[in-house]
Amino acid sequence: MKFFAHGKLLLTAEYAVLGGAKALAVPTKMGQSLEVVETGNTIQWKSIDRHGDLWYENEFDITSFAPKRLNEIGKRLQHLFVEMKTQNPTCWNTSTGFSFTTTLDFDRSWGLGSSSTLISILAQWAKVNPYVLQQRVFGGSGYDIACADARSAIVYERTNALHPKVTPIPFSPEFKDQLFFVYLNQKQDSQKAVAAFDKSKLTSSRIKKINTLTAQFLQKVNLQNFQELMLEHEEIIGHIIGMTPLQKHLFTDYNGAVKSLGAWGGDFVLACGDATTPNYFANKGYATCLHYDSLISYAF
């Protein structure tokens, strides 16, 4: 049996999504796949990276799910297996073992959803609620879980952590050939970012303003208007989390607009630009600069 889940990028409402703000998110073409085969009497686990290299391997007891080699990844997988059984006791057959092989399409350091795609593909196999699985093992807003099986951009609203409101929407800006995703050469720990965020800073007026901006991003605007929305969004989130927008201290000489995506300080940023944009960021030391179309799945 084979399963697949898309990666994700959060375009609006980073941090604010935790307090119920409406967020615009997009699934990526790249994701993570899972192949499951019945075999032996234990759980065999292998993880393959995007280059085809084995980066993690372990074996688990079919009854207790105890890992043969004890490490942080092994303990996390054991926790997932236990929660899967709690939700659906029939997904595990103690008389039959399983071989699980996961394969990533994207670089593990990119922050496109190694954990969320893993939860999604395991939930697909076990026939359980992925939001419950995420909340009990990792925590988080859940937008990444929604992106995992999305076929287009979505507006995500955390009305209920286990049953959020997910609205598929068409989102393919006419100027998408001038949009770039730039990797900042460091992976953010989203769990720590979520834990450290003070939700008391999310006043009702700020959530209302973020909701308005998300709606405006979805309207038919030109590139100049889009950049103005990006910068306005940066200022609001900066005030909420007490941080200076990235462009003001890293890319002050850049002609276009730059917006943080997800937890600030790492992973990808969104940049508006032109044919010279990849060279600009490469000269700054950021070699991974991807065109919008090369990364985003936007069929509707």
PyMOL commands that set and color helices and strands:
alter all, ss='L'
color gray80, all
select helices_A, chain A and resi 16-19+72-87+89-91+108-110+114-126+130-137+143-148+176-178+190-196+199-201+204-217+223-241+246-248+277-283+292-295
alter helices_A, ss='H'
color red, helices_A
select strands_A, chain A and resi 2-10+23-38+42-48+54-61+98-104+153-157+165-169+179-183+258-260+268-272+289-291
alter strands_A, ss='S'
color yellow, strands_A
deselect
rebuild
show_as cartoon
